[in-house]
Amino acid sequence: MKKKVSMLLIGAMIVLAGCGSKDTAEVTDTASEIVEEAADQAEEASEAVEDVAKEVAAETEEIADEATATAAEVVTPEHEPVDISDCATFTDIVNKLQPGQGYANISVDGADLFAVTDYTYECDMEGSIGTTEADLYRYNGDKIEYLGYVYSGGTAYPLMIYDNKIYTAGNHYVKAYEVEDKGLEAEDEVYVNFDTDGNATYYKSEDGKDVVIAESDEDVVEMYDFIDKGEVIIFDTIK
């Protein structure tokens, strides 16, 4: 842009040099117009650069917001339940499992459930064998009913039972499931999102909607109580 403005000024000087016979006022007006045009072009270029900068800033902020919005979310692991179409009992399911997979008989609020996981690991100082993911089943009459798939966001949060609920969690969320007559229901969920400045906003899922709650809310204060008060679901591993 500086080069373009310089060329315009040189042009103005040439006009002045080649117009010795013209009226001085006319030459001066012509030079002024050229200089004014150069100034206008410089201003337009500056505004264009400013607009591009604003666009880039807006897009960057949008990308950051999207990244923050997904911070509390857990990516569903790639998973395929065991085919139980030919299974009449939980023992039949166990007989289909492969080495490394695990199973557990658990009771949640009086309901007897059967859990199957693709992997197990030592999840506490006592060497308890747990998992972060599992398919859940129960008997419905003389048939086995599949209830659903539950999973946590990392090995620091093995599946646990607390207050008659199955708990899953991640660094920024906690979710609890109840066993109802119609099946497995996500009963409670609290999570936190952080903006680009590190400010936290807490949410609670109620009736399918996400509601902002205060950091001092009882649900936030107690959101990780299950870790200290709950019981890890202990699995047997297929050898």
C-alpha positions in Angstrom: 0.0 0.0 0.0 2.9 2.4 0.8 4.3 1.7 -2.7 1.0 2.6 -4.3 0.7 5.8 -2.4 4.3 6.7 -3.3 3.5 6.1 -7.0 0.5 8.4 -6.8 2.6 11.2 -5.3 5.3 10.8 -7.9 2.5 11.0 -10.5 1.4 14.3 -8.9 5.0 15.6 -9.1 5.2 14.7 -12.8 1.9 16.5 -13.4 3.3 19.6 -11.7 6.6 19.4 -13.7 4.8 19.0 -17.0 2.3 21.7 -16.6 4.4 24.8 -16.3 2.1 26.6 -18.7 -1.1 25.8 -16.7 -2.6 28.0 -14.1 -0.9 27.4 -10.7 -4.3 26.9 -8.9 -5.3 24.3 -11.4 -2.1 22.3 -10.9 -2.5 22.6 -7.1 -6.1 21.3 -7.3 -5.0 18.3 -9.4 -2.2 17.4 -7.0 -4.6 17.8 -4.1 -7.1 15.4 -5.7 -4.3 12.8 -6.3 -3.1 13.0 -2.7 -6.7 12.9 -1.4 -7.4 9.8 -3.5 -4.3 8.1 -2.1 -5.4 8.9 1.4 -8.9 7.5 0.7 -7.4 4.3 -0.7 -5.2 4.0 2.4 -8.2 4.4 4.7 -10.2 1.8 2.8 -7.3 -0.7 3.0 -7.0 0.0 6.8 -10.8 -0.6 7.2 -10.6 -3.8 5.2 -7.7 -5.1 7.4 -9.7 -4.2 10.5 -12.8 -6.1 9.2 -10.7 -9.2 8.5 -9.2 -9.0 12.0 -12.6 -8.8 13.5 -13.8 -11.8 11.4 -10.8 -13.9 12.5 -11.3 -12.9 16.1 -15.0 -13.9 16.0 -14.3 -17.2 14.3 -11.6 -18.0 16.9 -14.0 -17.2 19.7 -16.7 -19.4 18.2 -14.3 -22.3 17.9 -13.2 -21.8 21.5 -16.8 -21.7 22.6 -17.6 -24.9 20.8 -14.5 -26.6 22.3 -15.6 -25.4 25.8 -19.2 -26.5 25.2 -18.0 -30.1 24.6 -15.6 -30.1 27.5 -18.1 -31.7 29.8 -19.2 -34.3 27.3 -17.9 -37.8 27.1 -17.3 -39.4 23.8 -19.3 -42.7 23.6 -16.8 -45.5 23.3 -17.0 -47.7 20.3 -19.0 -50.6 21.6 -21.2 -53.6 20.6 -23.1 -55.5 23.1 -22.8 -59.3 23.4 -25.3 -61.1 21.2 -27.7 -62.7 23.8 -30.4 -63.8 21.3 -29.6 -67.5 22.2 -29.1 -66.9 25.9 -31.7 -68.0 28.5 -29.6 -67.3 31.6 -26.9 -65.0 32.8 -24.6 -68.0 32.8 -25.2 -68.4 29.1 -23.9 -64.8 28.6 -20.8 -65.6 30.7 -20.0 -68.6 28.5 -19.9 -66.3 25.5 -17.4 -63.8 26.9 -13.8 -63.6 25.7 -10.6 -63.4 27.8 -10.3 -59.8 29.2 -14.0 -59.2 29.4 -15.7 -59.2 32.8 -19.1 -59.6 34.5 -20.8 -58.8 37.8 -24.0 -59.6 39.6 -25.3 -56.4 41.2 -28.3 -55.2 43.2 -29.6 -51.7 42.7 -32.6 -50.6 44.9 -33.7 -54.2 45.2 -33.4 -55.0 41.5 -31.0 -57.8 40.5 -28.9 -56.9 37.5 -26.2 -58.4 35.5 -23.3 -56.3 34.1 -21.0 -57.2 31.3 -17.8 -55.2 30.4 -15.3 -55.3 27.6 -12.4 -54.8 30.0 -11.5 -54.6 33.7 -8.7 -53.0 35.7 -7.5 -52.5 39.3 -9.4 -49.3 40.2 -8.3 -48.5 43.8 -5.6 -49.0 46.4 -7.3 -52.2 47.6 -6.9 -53.8 44.2 -10.6 -53.9 43.5 -11.4 -55.0 39.9 -13.8 -52.6 38.3 -14.5 -51.0 34.9 -15.6 -47.7 33.4 -18.2 -49.2 31.0 -20.8 -51.9 31.0 -23.9 -53.3 29.5 -26.7 -53.9 32.0 -29.3 -56.8 31.9 -32.1 -58.1 34.1 -34.6 -60.9 34.0 -38.0 -60.0 32.7 -40.1 -63.1 33.3 -38.3 -66.0 31.7 -36.3 -63.7 29.3 -33.3 -61.6 29.6 -33.9 -57.9 29.1 -31.2 -55.5 27.9 -31.3 -52.3 29.9 -28.6 -50.2 28.3 -25.0 -49.1 28.3 -23.3 -46.9 30.9 -19.8 -45.5 30.9 -17.5 -43.0 32.7 -15.0 -40.6 31.4 -11.8 -42.2 32.7 -10.3 -44.8 34.9 -10.4 -42.4 37.9 -14.2 -43.0 37.9 -15.1 -46.7 37.9 -18.8 -47.6 37.8 -20.1 -47.3 41.4 -23.4 -47.8 43.3 -24.5 -45.1 45.8 -27.8 -44.2 47.2 -29.5 -47.0 45.2 -28.2 -45.5 41.9 -25.5 -46.4 39.4 -23.0 -43.6 39.1 -20.8 -42.6 36.2 -18.5 -39.5 36.0 -15.8 -37.6 34.4 -13.6 -34.6 35.4 -16.5 -32.2 34.7 -19.7 -34.2 35.1 -21.6 -36.7 37.3 -24.5 -38.8 36.1 -26.7 -41.2 38.2 -29.0 -43.9 36.8 -32.0 -45.5 38.5 -33.6 -48.8 37.6 -37.3 -48.3 36.9 -40.0 -50.7 35.8 -39.6 -49.4 32.2 -35.8 -49.8 32.3 -32.7 -47.8 33.1 -33.3 -44.1 33.6 -30.7 -41.2 33.8 -32.0 -39.6 37.0 -29.5 -37.0 38.0 -26.8 -35.1 36.0 -24.6 -32.2 37.0 -21.8 -30.8 34.9 -19.6 -27.8 34.6 -18.3 -25.9 31.5 -15.4 -23.4 31.5 -15.2 -20.4 29.2 -12.0 -19.2 27.6 -11.1 -17.2 30.7 -11.6 -20.2 33.0 -14.9 -19.1 34.5 -17.1 -22.0 35.5 -20.8 -22.4 34.8 -22.6 -25.2 36.5 -25.6 -27.0 35.0 -28.2 -29.6 36.1 -30.3 -31.6 33.8 -33.9 -31.5 34.7 -36.8 -33.0 32.6 -34.6 -33.1 29.5 -33.4 -29.5 29.9 -30.1 -28.0 31.1 -30.6 -25.5 33.9 -27.9 -23.2 35.2 -27.3 -23.6 38.9 -25.1 -21.8 41.5 -21.7 -23.1 42.4 -22.9 -23.3 46.0 -26.0 -25.4 45.0 -26.3 -28.6 47.0 -26.1 -30.7 43.9 -22.8 -29.2 43.0 -21.4 -29.5 46.5 -22.4 -33.2 46.7 -21.8 -34.1 43.1 -18.7 -36.3 43.9 -19.9 -37.6 47.2 -20.4 -41.0 45.6 -16.6 -41.4 45.3 -16.2 -41.5 49.1 -19.5 -43.0 50.0 -20.3 -45.3 47.2 -19.2 -48.9 46.4 -17.2 -49.9 43.3 -19.0 -52.5 41.2 -16.6 -55.5 41.5 -16.2 -57.6 38.3 -14.9 -61.1 37.6 -12.5 -61.2 34.7 -12.6 -63.9 32.1 -9.1 -65.5 31.9 
